[in-house]
Amino acid sequence: MRNYTFRPLTEADLPLMRRWLQTAHVKVWWPDADKQIALMERDMDSAAIDMRVVSLIDHPFAYIHDHDARAFEMPQYADLPFGARVMATFVGDSDFMGQGHSVGYIEGYIRSLRLKYPMVAVAPGTTDTRTITIYKQAGFMNRRLTTTAEGRLVQVMTHL
């Protein structure tokens, strides 16, 4: 197991986030970099969401965040139990793709979340088979297919 670190996202990280959000492999699922940066800036000091930069040996390579399932009125999570957390992530540095890092850091992050919360959920797009496979390898199980407020079909997955 590798020693991944998860430090809070700061304003100094926003240029890195913008660079990552503009890469082709991230844009597929996080398409509007300006919107995402604006949301990060708005929520950076909010207790409602925990945003983190993932590093390995002091090299940042991914972004991850989690929040209460009911914090942002996302209908795909409406059936989750009280106290459930929702997580989203992406690998920004393409040099870290295809080497098992995604499963590794997600498992590490989930371990810490599960000490405090009864359930963690994710909702990748149904056509994102790579991400669904990564989440399954990290211990998530399919819960149900549903749509987001924007009408996108997603596979809600939970880690119990």
C-alpha positions as CSV (number, residue, x, y, z in Angstrom):
1,M,0.0,0.0,0.0
2,R,1.3,3.4,-0.9
3,N,1.3,6.4,1.4
4,Y,-1.1,8.9,-0.2
5,T,-1.7,12.2,1.5
6,F,-4.8,14.3,1.4
7,R,-4.3,17.9,2.2
8,P,-6.9,20.6,2.1
9,L,-7.4,22.5,-1.2
10,T,-6.1,26.1,-0.9
11,E,-6.3,29.1,-3.1
12,A,-2.8,28.5,-4.2
13,D,-3.9,25.2,-5.8
14,L,-6.5,26.8,-8.1
15,P,-4.0,27.2,-11.0
16,L,-3.1,23.5,-10.8
17,M,-6.8,22.6,-10.6
18,R,-7.5,24.7,-13.7
19,R,-4.7,23.0,-15.6
20,W,-6.0,19.6,-14.6
21,L,-9.6,20.5,-15.5
22,Q,-8.5,21.5,-19.0
23,T,-6.9,18.2,-19.8
24,A,-8.8,16.0,-22.2
25,H,-9.2,13.0,-19.8
26,V,-10.7,15.3,-17.1
27,K,-12.9,17.4,-19.4
28,V,-14.9,14.4,-20.4
29,W,-16.5,14.2,-17.0
30,W,-15.8,17.7,-15.6
31,P,-16.4,19.7,-18.8
32,D,-16.6,23.3,-17.7
33,A,-13.3,24.3,-16.0
34,D,-14.4,27.9,-15.2
35,K,-17.6,26.7,-13.5
36,Q,-15.6,24.1,-11.5
37,I,-13.0,26.6,-10.4
38,A,-15.8,29.1,-9.4
39,L,-17.5,26.3,-7.3
40,M,-14.1,25.4,-5.7
41,E,-13.5,29.1,-4.8
42,R,-17.0,29.5,-3.4
43,D,-16.9,26.4,-1.3
44,M,-13.3,26.5,-0.2
45,D,-14.0,27.7,3.3
46,S,-17.4,26.0,3.6
47,A,-17.9,23.3,6.3
48,A,-20.4,21.6,3.9
49,I,-17.7,20.2,1.6
50,D,-14.2,18.8,2.2
51,M,-11.9,19.4,-0.8
52,R,-8.5,17.7,-0.9
53,V,-5.5,17.5,-3.1
54,V,-4.1,13.9,-3.3
55,S,-0.3,13.5,-3.4
56,L,2.2,10.7,-3.5
57,I,5.7,11.5,-2.2
58,D,4.8,15.2,-2.2
59,H,3.7,15.1,-5.8
60,P,0.1,16.3,-6.2
61,F,-1.7,14.2,-8.8
62,A,-5.4,14.1,-8.0
63,Y,-8.4,15.9,-6.5
64,I,-11.1,14.5,-4.2
65,H,-14.0,15.9,-2.3
66,D,-16.8,14.7,-0.1
67,H,-19.9,16.2,1.4
68,D,-23.1,15.2,3.2
69,A,-25.5,13.5,0.7
70,R,-28.1,16.1,1.4
71,A,-25.9,19.2,1.3
72,F,-26.5,20.2,-2.3
73,E,-29.9,18.8,-3.2
74,M,-28.7,16.1,-5.6
75,P,-31.7,13.8,-6.4
76,Q,-29.5,10.8,-7.2
77,Y,-28.6,10.6,-3.4
78,A,-32.1,11.3,-2.0
79,D,-32.6,7.7,-0.8
80,L,-29.3,7.5,1.2
81,P,-29.5,7.2,4.9
82,F,-28.9,10.1,7.2
83,G,-25.1,10.8,7.6
84,A,-24.1,9.3,4.2
85,R,-21.3,11.1,2.4
86,V,-20.9,11.6,-1.3
87,M,-17.5,11.6,-2.9
88,A,-16.2,12.7,-6.3
89,T,-12.6,12.6,-7.6
90,F,-10.4,12.8,-10.7
91,V,-6.7,12.1,-11.5
92,G,-5.3,15.3,-12.9
93,D,-1.8,14.2,-13.7
94,S,-2.0,11.7,-16.5
95,D,1.4,10.2,-15.6
96,F,-0.5,8.6,-12.6
97,M,-3.2,6.9,-14.7
98,G,-3.2,3.2,-15.4
99,Q,-1.0,2.2,-12.5
100,G,-3.5,1.4,-9.8
101,H,-3.2,4.8,-8.1
102,S,-6.9,5.6,-8.4
103,V,-8.0,2.5,-6.5
104,G,-5.2,3.0,-4.0
105,Y,-6.0,6.5,-3.0
106,I,-9.8,6.0,-3.1
107,E,-9.4,3.0,-0.7
108,G,-7.2,5.2,1.6
109,Y,-9.7,8.0,1.6
110,I,-12.7,5.7,2.1
111,R,-11.0,4.1,5.2
112,S,-10.9,7.5,6.9
113,L,-14.5,8.4,5.9
114,R,-15.9,5.1,7.1
115,L,-14.5,5.8,10.6
116,K,-17.0,8.6,10.8
117,Y,-19.8,8.0,8.4
118,P,-22.2,5.0,7.8
119,M,-22.0,5.0,4.1
120,V,-20.1,6.7,1.2
121,A,-21.6,7.0,-2.3
122,V,-20.5,7.9,-5.8
123,A,-22.5,8.3,-9.0
124,P,-20.4,7.9,-12.1
125,G,-22.0,8.3,-15.5
126,T,-23.3,4.9,-16.8
127,T,-21.0,5.1,-19.9
128,D,-17.9,5.7,-17.7
129,T,-17.1,2.0,-17.4
130,R,-13.5,2.7,-16.4
131,T,-14.5,4.7,-13.4
132,I,-17.2,2.2,-12.4
133,T,-14.6,-0.5,-12.5
134,I,-12.2,1.5,-10.3
135,Y,-15.0,2.1,-7.8
136,K,-15.8,-1.6,-7.7
137,Q,-12.2,-2.4,-7.1
138,A,-12.2,0.0,-4.2
139,G,-15.1,-1.8,-2.6
140,F,-18.2,0.1,-4.0
141,M,-21.3,-1.9,-5.0
142,N,-24.0,-0.9,-7.5
143,R,-27.1,0.5,-5.7
144,R,-29.3,1.8,-8.5
145,L,-29.5,3.6,-11.9
146,T,-31.0,7.1,-11.7
147,T,-30.8,10.5,-13.3
148,T,-29.2,13.7,-12.0
149,A,-31.0,17.1,-11.8
150,E,-29.5,17.8,-15.2
151,G,-31.0,14.5,-16.6
152,R,-27.7,12.6,-16.9
153,L,-28.0,8.8,-16.2
154,V,-25.7,7.7,-13.4
155,Q,-24.9,4.5,-11.6
156,V,-25.2,5.2,-7.9
157,M,-22.7,3.1,-6.0
158,T,-22.2,2.7,-2.2
159,H,-19.5,1.6,0.1
160,L,-21.0,0.1,3.2
